[in-house]
């Protein structure tokens, strides 16, 4: 009997000070906005690819 996985959720904590994470300051607002925009674009691309299947 085959097993079909519909969705995989992976969560990662990037900076955890208690675990010895780096103490880098957060990026400036402009860099953060660019990063968020790129992430949104990649997610939308993935969703478009799923709809085309």
Phi and psi restraints in degrees (value plus and minus 20) as a CYANA .aco file:
   2 UNK   PHI     -93.6   -53.6
   2 UNK   PSI     130.1   170.1
   3 UNK   PHI    -127.9   -87.9
   3 UNK   PSI     106.4   146.4
   4 UNK   PHI    -130.4   -90.4
   4 UNK   PSI     105.9   145.9
   5 UNK   PHI    -123.3   -83.3
   5 UNK   PSI      97.5   137.5
   6 UNK   PHI    -104.1   -64.1
   6 UNK   PSI     -53.9   -13.9
   7 UNK   PHI    -171.4  -131.4
   7 UNK   PSI     120.2   160.2
   8 UNK   PHI    -143.3  -103.3
   8 UNK   PSI     108.5   148.5
   9 UNK   PHI    -132.3   -92.3
   9 UNK   PSI     104.7   144.7
  10 UNK   PHI    -142.3  -102.3
  10 UNK   PSI     105.5   145.5
  11 UNK   PHI    -140.4  -100.4
  11 UNK   PSI     121.7   161.7
  12 UNK   PHI    -155.4  -115.4
  12 UNK   PSI     116.0   156.0
  13 UNK   PHI    -119.2   -79.2
  13 UNK   PSI      95.7   135.7
  14 UNK   PHI     -96.5   -56.5
  14 UNK   PSI     -66.5   -26.5
  15 UNK   PHI    -147.4  -107.4
  15 UNK   PSI      93.6   133.6
  16 UNK   PHI    -142.4  -102.4
  16 UNK   PSI      83.6   123.6
  17 UNK   PHI     -80.7   -40.7
  17 UNK   PSI     -55.2   -15.2
  18 UNK   PHI     -87.5   -47.5
  18 UNK   PSI     -46.4    -6.4
  19 UNK   PHI    -115.4   -75.4
  19 UNK   PSI      -7.0    33.0
  20 UNK   PHI      66.5   106.5
  20 UNK   PSI       5.5    45.5
  21 UNK   PHI     -87.0   -47.0
  21 UNK   PSI     143.6   183.6
  22 UNK   PHI     -89.9   -49.9
  22 UNK   PSI     135.9   175.9
  23 UNK   PHI    -126.3   -86.3
  23 UNK   PSI      20.8    60.8
  24 UNK   PHI     -92.0   -52.0
  24 UNK   PSI     121.7   161.7
  25 UNK   PHI     -90.2   -50.2
  25 UNK   PSI     135.7   175.7
  26 UNK   PHI     -84.3   -44.3
  26 UNK   PSI     129.9   169.9
  27 UNK   PHI     -86.5   -46.5
  27 UNK   PSI     136.3   176.3
  28 UNK   PHI     -78.5   -38.5
  28 UNK   PSI     141.3   181.3
  29 UNK   PHI     -78.4   -38.4
  29 UNK   PSI     -59.8   -19.8
  30 UNK   PHI     -83.4   -43.4
  30 UNK   PSI     -64.3   -24.3
  31 UNK   PHI     -84.5   -44.5
  31 UNK   PSI     -59.5   -19.5
  32 UNK   PHI     -83.8   -43.8
  32 UNK   PSI     -63.2   -23.2
  33 UNK   PHI     -82.8   -42.8
  33 UNK   PSI     -60.2   -20.2
  34 UNK   PHI     -85.6   -45.6
  34 UNK   PSI     -60.5   -20.5
  35 UNK   PHI     -84.2   -44.2
  35 UNK   PSI     -64.7   -24.7
  36 UNK   PHI     -83.7   -43.7
  36 UNK   PSI     -61.7   -21.7
  37 UNK   PHI     -82.6   -42.6
  37 UNK   PSI     -61.1   -21.1
  38 UNK   PHI     -85.9   -45.9
  38 UNK   PSI     -61.6   -21.6
  39 UNK   PHI     -82.8   -42.8
  39 UNK   PSI     -63.6   -23.6
  40 UNK   PHI     -82.2   -42.2
  40 UNK   PSI     -63.1   -23.1
  41 UNK   PHI     -81.7   -41.7
  41 UNK   PSI     -61.8   -21.8
  42 UNK   PHI     -86.1   -46.1
  42 UNK   PSI     -60.6   -20.6
  43 UNK   PHI     -84.0   -44.0
  43 UNK   PSI     -62.5   -22.5
  44 UNK   PHI     -83.7   -43.7
  44 UNK   PSI     -57.8   -17.8
  45 UNK   PHI     -81.7   -41.7
  45 UNK   PSI     -63.8   -23.8
  46 UNK   PHI     -82.5   -42.5
  46 UNK   PSI     -62.5   -22.5
  47 UNK   PHI     -85.4   -45.4
  47 UNK   PSI     -58.6   -18.6
  48 UNK   PHI     -83.5   -43.5
  48 UNK   PSI     -61.6   -21.6
  49 UNK   PHI     -82.6   -42.6
  49 UNK   PSI     -59.5   -19.5
  50 UNK   PHI     -84.6   -44.6
  50 UNK   PSI     -58.7   -18.7
  51 UNK   PHI     -87.9   -47.9
  51 UNK   PSI     -50.9   -10.9
  52 UNK   PHI     -92.9   -52.9
  52 UNK   PSI     -41.7    -1.7
